[in-house]
Amino acid sequence: AADIAAALVRLADMVAVTGTLHVAGPRAVSRATLAQAFAEYLGGSGAGARVPTGSLADSGLDRPGHLVLDTSRAAGLGIACRDLAVTLVR
């Protein structure tokens, strides 16, 4: 949240920037990896291993299986977020 807030503050001074801008960490992570990282952060060591995972087909949901944000435009403006492994550390 701190990285996104900093990006918004920085963008507030960039009135010429319009359109879609993806601001995210430098490394793509899966939904399962993100959920496991949050579980570790909130529930302590080993909590991530208890997060149930499965395939997209098993979920019955109709959504893309691989979705990655393109952060190159933000990076070109000097806006970047830290890696997930750095931000979710107590």
MARSE-97444 format. One line per field, with one value per residue: residue number from 0; residue in one letter; chain; x, z, y of N, C-alpha, C, CB in turn. Coordinates in Angstrom, 1 decimal, decimal comma, always signed. Each point is the difference from the previous one (the first is absolute). Glycine has a CB too. Layout:
REM residues N
pos = c(NUM|...)
code = c(A|...)
unit = c(A|...)
nxx = c(X|...)
nzz = c(Z|...)
nyy = c(Y|...)
caxx = c(X|...)
cazz = c(Z|...)
cayy = c(Y|...)
cxx = c(X|...)
czz = c(Z|...)
cyy = c(Y|...)
cbxx = c(X|...)
cbzz = c(Z|...)
cbyy = c(Y|...)
This chain:
REM residues 90
pos = c(0|1|2|3|4|5|6|7|8|9|10|11|12|13|14|15|16|17|18|19|20|21|22|23|24|25|26|27|28|29|30|31|32|33|34|35|36|37|38|39|40|41|42|43|44|45|46|47|48|49|50|51|52|53|54|55|56|57|58|59|60|61|62|63|64|65|66|67|68|69|70|71|72|73|74|75|76|77|78|79|80|81|82|83|84|85|86|87|88|89)
code = c(A|A|D|I|A|A|A|L|V|R|L|A|D|M|V|A|V|T|G|T|L|H|V|A|G|P|R|A|V|S|R|A|T|L|A|Q|A|F|A|E|Y|L|G|G|S|G|A|G|A|R|V|P|T|G|S|L|A|D|S|G|L|D|R|P|G|H|L|V|L|D|T|S|R|A|A|G|L|G|I|A|C|R|D|L|A|V|T|L|V|R)
unit = c(A|A|A|A|A|A|A|A|A|A|A|A|A|A|A|A|A|A|A|A|A|A|A|A|A|A|A|A|A|A|A|A|A|A|A|A|A|A|A|A|A|A|A|A|A|A|A|A|A|A|A|A|A|A|A|A|A|A|A|A|A|A|A|A|A|A|A|A|A|A|A|A|A|A|A|A|A|A|A|A|A|A|A|A|A|A|A|A|A|A)
nxx = c(+0,8|+2,9|-0,2|-2,8|+1,0|+2,4|-1,9|-1,8|+2,4|+1,0|-2,8|-0,2|+2,3|-1,5|-2,4|+1,4|-1,3|-2,7|-0,5|-0,4|+2,1|+0,2|+0,7|+1,3|+2,4|+2,0|-2,2|-2,6|-0,9|-1,7|-2,3|+2,2|+2,0|-2,2|-0,9|+3,0|+0,4|-2,6|+0,8|+2,8|-1,4|-2,0|+1,6|+3,2|+1,9|-2,2|-1,9|+1,2|-0,8|-3,2|-0,3|-2,2|+2,2|-2,4|+1,2|-1,0|-1,3|-0,7|-1,5|-2,3|+2,0|-1,0|+3,4|+2,0|+0,8|+1,4|-1,2|+3,2|-1,3|+1,5|+1,7|+0,8|-1,7|+1,3|+2,9|-0,4|-0,6|+3,0|-2,5|+1,8|-2,3|+2,6|+0,0|-3,0|+2,8|-0,4|-3,0|+0,2|+2,6|-1,9)
nzz = c(+0,0|-0,5|-3,1|-0,3|+1,6|-2,0|-2,6|+1,1|+0,5|-3,0|-1,3|+1,5|-2,2|-2,7|-0,7|-2,3|+1,5|-2,2|+0,7|+1,9|+2,3|+0,1|+3,0|-0,1|+1,7|-2,2|+0,0|-2,2|+3,1|-1,6|+1,0|+1,5|+0,6|+1,3|+2,1|+1,1|+0,7|+1,8|+1,6|+0,8|+1,1|+1,9|+1,2|+0,8|-1,8|-2,1|-1,3|-2,8|+0,7|+0,4|-3,3|-0,6|-2,4|-1,8|-2,6|-0,3|+0,0|+3,1|-0,5|-1,9|-1,1|-3,0|+1,1|-2,3|+0,9|-0,1|+1,6|-0,7|+1,1|-2,9|+3,1|-3,3|+1,0|+2,8|-1,2|-1,6|+2,9|+1,4|+0,5|+1,5|+2,0|+1,6|-1,8|+1,1|+1,5|+1,0|+1,2|+2,0|+2,3|+2,8)
nyy = c(-1,2|+1,2|-0,4|+1,4|+2,6|+0,4|-0,1|+2,3|+2,0|-0,4|+0,6|+2,9|+0,9|-1,4|+2,8|-2,0|-2,6|-0,3|-2,9|-2,0|+1,1|-3,5|+1,5|-3,3|-0,3|+0,5|-2,6|-0,3|-0,6|-2,3|+1,7|-1,8|+2,3|+1,8|-2,2|-0,5|+3,1|+0,1|-2,6|+1,3|+2,6|-1,4|-2,5|+0,9|-1,0|-1,4|+2,3|-1,1|-3,0|+1,1|+1,2|-2,7|+0,3|-1,0|+0,2|+2,9|-2,9|+0,3|+2,9|-1,4|+2,6|+0,3|+1,0|+0,1|-2,9|+3,0|+2,9|+1,1|+2,9|+0,5|+1,0|+1,1|+2,5|-0,1|-0,1|+2,8|+1,5|-1,2|-2,5|-2,4|-1,1|-0,5|-2,5|-0,5|-0,1|+3,1|-0,2|-2,5|+1,3|-0,3)
caxx = c(-0,8|+0,9|+0,6|-1,1|-0,2|+1,1|-0,2|-1,1|+0,5|+0,9|-0,9|-0,8|+0,8|+0,2|-1,3|-0,1|-0,2|-1,4|-0,2|+0,3|+1,4|+0,1|+1,0|+0,0|+1,4|+0,8|+0,0|-1,4|-0,3|-1,3|-1,0|+0,3|+1,2|-0,5|-0,8|+0,9|+0,9|-0,8|-0,2|+1,2|+0,1|-1,0|-0,1|+1,3|+0,7|-0,7|-1,5|-0,2|-0,1|-1,4|-0,9|-0,4|+0,2|-0,5|+0,1|-1,1|-1,1|-0,7|-0,8|-1,2|-0,1|+0,4|+0,9|+1,3|+0,9|+1,3|-0,3|+1,2|+0,0|+1,1|+0,3|+1,1|-0,4|+0,3|+1,4|+0,5|-0,2|+0,8|-0,9|+0,1|-0,3|+1,0|-0,4|-0,9|+0,8|+0,5|-1,1|-0,7|+1,0|-0,2)
cazz = c(+0,0|+0,1|-1,4|-0,9|+0,5|-0,5|-1,4|-0,2|+0,3|-1,1|-1,2|+0,2|-0,6|-1,4|-0,6|-1,4|-0,1|+0,0|-0,4|+0,9|+0,5|+0,9|+1,0|+0,8|+0,3|-1,2|-0,3|-0,1|+1,0|-0,2|+1,1|+1,1|+0,7|+0,7|+1,1|+0,9|+0,6|+1,0|+1,1|+0,8|+0,7|+1,0|+0,8|+0,5|-0,8|-0,3|-0,3|-1,5|-0,4|+0,3|-0,9|-1,1|-1,4|-1,0|-1,4|-0,5|-0,4|+1,2|+0,7|-0,7|-0,3|-1,4|+0,0|-0,6|+0,9|+0,2|-0,2|+0,5|-0,3|-0,7|+0,8|-0,6|-0,1|+1,4|+0,2|-0,8|+0,7|+1,3|+1,1|+0,2|+1,3|+0,5|-0,1|+1,0|+1,1|+0,8|+0,6|+1,0|+1,1|+1,3)
cayy = c(+1,2|+1,2|+0,2|+0,6|+1,3|+0,8|+0,1|+1,0|+1,3|+0,4|+0,3|+1,2|+1,1|-0,3|+0,3|-0,4|-1,5|-0,4|-1,4|-1,1|-0,2|-1,2|+0,2|-1,3|-0,4|-0,3|-1,4|-0,6|-1,1|-0,6|+0,3|-0,9|+0,5|+1,2|-0,5|-0,7|+1,0|+0,7|-1,0|+0,0|+1,3|+0,2|-1,1|-0,5|-1,0|-1,2|+0,3|+0,0|-1,4|-0,5|+0,6|-0,9|+0,4|-1,0|+0,5|+0,9|-0,9|-0,5|+1,0|+0,3|+1,4|+0,4|+1,2|-0,3|-0,8|+0,7|+1,4|+0,8|+1,5|+0,5|+1,2|+0,7|+1,4|+0,6|+0,0|+1,0|+1,2|+0,0|-0,5|-1,5|-0,5|-1,1|-1,4|-0,6|-0,6|+1,1|+0,8|-0,8|-0,4|+0,7)
cxx = c(+0,9|+0,5|-1,1|-0,3|+1,1|-0,1|-1,1|+0,5|+0,9|-0,8|-0,8|+0,7|+0,2|-1,3|-0,1|-0,2|-1,5|-0,1|+0,4|+1,5|+0,0|+1,2|+0,0|+1,5|+0,7|-0,1|-1,5|-0,1|-1,4|-1,0|+0,3|+1,2|-0,3|-0,7|+0,9|+0,9|-0,8|-0,2|+1,2|+0,2|-1,0|-0,1|+1,3|+0,5|-0,8|-1,4|-0,2|-0,2|-1,5|-1,0|-0,3|+0,2|-0,6|+0,2|-1,2|-1,2|-0,8|-0,9|-1,3|-0,2|+0,5|+0,8|+1,3|+0,9|+1,3|-0,2|+1,2|-0,2|+1,3|+0,4|+1,1|-0,3|+0,3|+1,4|+0,7|-0,2|+0,7|-0,9|+0,1|-0,3|+1,1|-0,6|-0,8|+0,8|+0,6|-1,1|-0,7|+1,0|-0,4|+1,2)
czz = c(+0,0|-1,4|-0,9|+0,4|-0,5|-1,5|-0,3|+0,3|-1,1|-1,3|+0,1|-0,6|-1,5|-0,8|-1,5|-0,1|+0,1|-0,4|+1,0|+0,4|+1,0|+1,0|+0,8|+0,2|-1,3|-0,5|+0,0|+1,0|-0,3|+1,2|+1,2|+0,8|+0,8|+1,3|+1,1|+0,7|+1,0|+1,2|+0,9|+0,8|+1,1|+1,0|+0,6|-0,8|-0,2|-0,4|-1,5|-0,5|+0,2|-1,0|-1,1|-1,4|-0,9|-1,3|-0,3|-0,4|+1,2|+0,7|-0,7|-0,5|-1,5|+0,1|-0,6|+1,0|+0,3|-0,3|+0,7|-0,4|-0,7|+0,7|-0,7|-0,2|+1,4|+0,2|-0,8|+0,6|+1,3|+1,2|+0,0|+1,4|+0,3|-0,3|+1,1|+1,2|+0,9|+0,8|+1,1|+1,0|+1,2|+0,7)
cyy = c(+1,3|+0,3|+0,6|+1,4|+1,0|+0,3|+1,0|+1,4|+0,5|+0,3|+1,3|+1,2|-0,2|+0,1|-0,5|-1,5|-0,3|-1,5|-1,0|+0,0|-1,1|+0,2|-1,3|-0,3|-0,5|-1,5|-0,5|-1,1|-0,6|+0,3|-0,9|+0,5|+1,3|-0,4|-0,6|+1,1|+0,8|-0,9|+0,0|+1,3|+0,1|-1,2|-0,7|-1,1|-1,3|+0,2|-0,1|-1,4|-0,5|+0,7|-1,0|+0,5|-1,1|+0,7|+0,9|-0,9|-0,5|+1,0|+0,3|+1,4|+0,3|+1,3|-0,4|-0,8|+0,7|+1,4|+0,7|+1,4|+0,4|+1,3|+0,8|+1,5|+0,7|+0,0|+1,1|+1,4|+0,1|-0,5|-1,5|-0,4|-1,0|-1,4|-0,5|-0,5|+1,1|+0,7|-0,8|-0,6|+0,7|+0,3)
cbxx = c(-1,8|+0,6|+1,6|-1,0|-1,2|+1,5|+0,7|-1,7|-0,1|+1,8|-0,1|-1,0|+1,1|+1,9|-0,2|+1,5|+2,3|-0,7|+0,4|-1,9|+0,5|-1,0|-0,2|-2,2|-0,7|+1,5|+2,3|-0,2|+1,5|+1,1|-1,8|-1,0|+1,4|-0,1|-2,0|+0,0|+1,3|-1,1|-1,6|+1,1|+0,8|-1,3|-2,1|-0,7|+2,1|+1,4|-0,2|+1,4|+2,5|+0,7|+0,9|-1,6|+2,1|-1,7|+1,2|+1,6|+1,4|+1,9|+2,1|-1,0|+0,4|-2,1|-1,2|-0,1|-1,0|+1,3|-2,5|+1,5|-1,6|-0,6|-0,5|+0,5|-1,7|-2,1|-0,1|-0,4|-2,3|+1,4|-1,5|+1,8|-2,5|+0,9|+2,1|-1,7|+0,6|+1,9|-0,3|-1,9|+1,8|-2,0)
cbzz = c(+1,2|+2,4|+0,4|-0,3|+2,0|+1,9|-0,4|+0,6|+2,5|+1,0|-0,3|+2,1|+2,2|+0,6|+1,6|-0,5|+1,1|-0,6|-2,3|-1,0|-0,4|-1,7|+0,1|-1,0|+2,3|+0,8|+1,1|-2,4|+1,8|-1,3|-1,7|-1,3|-1,9|-2,2|-1,5|-1,4|-2,1|-1,8|-1,4|-1,7|-2,1|-1,6|-1,3|+2,2|+0,9|+1,5|+2,0|-0,1|+0,5|+2,4|+0,5|+1,6|+0,5|+1,6|-0,7|-0,7|-2,1|+0,3|+0,7|+1,3|+2,4|-1,0|+2,0|-1,4|-0,9|-0,6|-0,1|-0,1|+2,0|-2,3|+2,0|-1,2|-1,8|+0,9|+0,4|-2,0|-1,1|-0,9|-0,3|-1,8|-0,3|+1,8|-1,3|-1,8|-1,5|-1,7|-2,1|-1,7|-1,7|+0,2)
cbyy = c(-1,3|-0,6|-1,9|-2,3|-0,9|-0,9|-2,3|-1,8|-0,5|-1,4|-2,5|-0,9|+0,3|-1,6|+1,9|+1,9|-0,4|+2,4|+0,7|-1,3|+2,5|-1,5|+2,6|-0,8|-0,7|+1,8|-0,4|+0,6|+1,1|-1,9|+0,6|-1,9|-0,9|+1,3|-0,3|-2,1|+0,2|+1,4|-1,4|-1,5|+1,0|+1,3|-0,4|+0,6|+0,9|-1,1|+1,5|+2,0|-0,4|-0,3|+2,3|-1,0|+1,4|-1,0|-2,1|+1,8|-0,6|-1,6|+1,0|-1,8|+0,6|-1,2|+0,9|+2,0|-2,1|-2,0|-0,3|-2,0|+0,4|-1,0|-1,3|-2,1|-0,5|-0,9|-2,5|-1,4|+0,1|+1,8|+1,9|-0,1|+0,3|+1,6|-0,4|-0,6|-1,9|+0,3|+1,2|-0,5|-0,5|-1,3)
